[in-house]
Amino acid sequence: MKDDPTTPYEAFTVYLLGLATTLADQFLKFFVITILTLGQSRPLIDGFLSLTYVQNLGAAFSLQWGHGWIAAIVGIAVVTGIVGYQWSARRREPLVVVGLGLVLGGAAGNLIDRLALGHVRDMFDLQWHGQNVFPIFNIADIGVCVGAALLIMASFRRPVPVPVRSSR
């Protein structure tokens, strides 16, 4: 499997999943800014999850506040790296293909915000009895985190041997 060239199906899957994640992220961000003003919140699941419109001027979880340009450079590197890796890589297992697609889409979704607006729009507010308990995040963040988790899981899996066919 590792020596086989990547298939068009794998490349298509990575790019399609990346595009779907980016579009879902941008659509929800647009929807949220049409129904909420900055700082406004609406409960989705009372006491547990709200839509809260905030602008993140930093990196993930508001780290490096005010240095969003660093996150933009990292985003460009991630998107470029995944696209380059996709072109040069050998065949991969489905877990890796899905992980790459999610990370690509998430990185692209937040990169669009950073380049166009200078900040990232976030909206999912996890709460406990109405109090925020986790940094507010968006679909792009979910894509990056779930995709990275899948890639880490795939790195611990043993490769499955590919049966060798006789040429008789």
Buried (B, 14 or more C-beta within 10 A) or exposed (E): EEEEEBEEEBBEBBBEBBBBBBBBBBEBBEEBBEEBEEEEBEBEEEEBEBBBBBBBBBBBEBEBEEEBEEBBEBBBEBBEBBBEBBEEBEBBBEBBBBBBBBBBBBBBBBBBBBEEEEBBBBBBBBBEEEEEEEBBBBBBBBBBBBBBEBBEEBEEEEEEEEEEEEEE
